[in-house]
Amino acid sequence: MTSGKRVTIADIARMAGVSPGAVSFALNGRPGVSDETRQRILSIVEENHWQPSSAARALVGARANTVGFALARPARSLGSEAFFTDLIAGIESRLSESKVSLQLRLVSDIAEEMEVHRQWRSSNQVDGIIMIDPRDDDPRSDRITALDARAVLIGSKPSPVGAVPSVWIADDEVAETLFSYLAALGHTRITYVAGPDDLEHTHLRAQVLARMASDGVTGDVITTDFSPARASAVTRAQLSGRVRPTAIVYDNDVMAVAGLRVAQEMGRSVPRDVSIASFDDSVIAGLINPSITAMTRDTFELGERAATLLLEQIVAGTTLPSIQGPTPTLTARESTAPPTAAS
């Protein structure tokens, strides 16, 4: 071919003496061409350093070798949460083994997230989609099914049959472990500083705390936007009241660190005056003084399992069953202790 001119599928077809459709079959590993013809086409492709454009992929239905992950989180909070750093690293690690890229997109809300899914699917930009933060009556699964897209949901329980499969962690069991530990220490007034109230894991954890009322535990649930600023404000209000909690549990490590700092600023000793714990762990949670009790999970492996399930579906061309993610374990540290008589 003449240098400087982009080689097209039509050019490849002409050089191989076949139709453009045969070139498409050969490139996508589909039946319809002989092994000899397929090898001839692939040799010509390699000799001419041909690469498909996104438009060409959309036309011929070839794989994009890309997975999409749209996140409805503020960029600042995303960058500060160890959970997402480890999760994305795990996803990338597994995808790279299959030479598949990750397209990460930040969106403002779930409506924009679904629109991004539609755009990705209609333009064949991605082969599959990763989702997180399931909600009650989540509309995304039905939308993904309507788009006939392969997807996986990182969630808190197995998905219903026929829905987008999940890689799930039993958040009710996680909450049972942490809240029961605090109750066993003697805490009877526990505040749970949660994320948004429409998230599935918020409800599961809150339900566990509510059930502990029969054991004499008073539980308050305060929803936030996951930000350290909001966690600080809630902590300040909780520790300023006439009846104060003896323990505060935060949805993530960033909020827990913010809450710890507020308690110290107010002259409240942790854990003598108030115990603090987190549903997410991190290096910072273990290094800060006092170190923070947390539920430790292998988030890197969680990302790997999600990517593996999605890749298996892409290859199979069908939906596969949900699988369980790595089970979190309690890491008790300096920030929790039995409440004092004055608490």
Summary of the structure (lengths in Angstrom):
residues: 343
radius of gyration: 25.2
end to end distance: 81.7
largest distance: 88.5
contacts: 1126
relative contact order: 0.12
helix: 46%
strand: 17%
